[in-house]
Amino acid sequence: MSEARDANGHLIRELHGVTLAIILEYLVAHYGFPGLDERLRLNCFAVDPSVKSSLTFLRRTAWARAKVEDLYVRLRTAEALGQSLP
C-alpha cells in the first residue's frame, strides 16, 4: 500500500485520531448510502439507512467495520496521490 499522508503528516492507513463516525460521514458525503451499498453490500446502507443506525451496526460488527475502514483508507489514499477514486 502507498505511503500517503494526511495534512498533519500521519499515514492515512493508520487512521490517527479518525473515529468511525468521521469515517462514515466522510464516505456518506462522498458516495451517499446507495454508493456505499453498491461498493460494500451491507444492509445498514441499503435498508432504511442513517448514520446513527449504521454506526450502531458497525460498532458491533468487526468484519463490517473493517470493510468500511478499508474503503476509507483506499479513498483517502487515492485522493492524496491524485489517483482515480475507488
C-alpha positions, 0 to 999 in steps of 0.5 A: 500500500502507498505511503500517503499522508494526511495534512498533519503528516500521519499515514492515512492507513493508520487512521490517527485520531479518525473515529468511525463516525468521521469515517462514515460521514466522510464516505456518506458525503462522498458516495451517499448510502446507495454508493456505499451499498453498491461498493460494500453490500451491507444492509445498514446502507441499503435498508432504511439507512442513517448514520446513527443506525449504521454506526450502531451496526458497525460498532458491533460488527468487526468484519463490517467495520473493517470493510468500511475502514478499508474503503476509507483508507483506499479513498483517502489514499487515492485522493492524496496521490491524485489517483482515480477514486475507488 
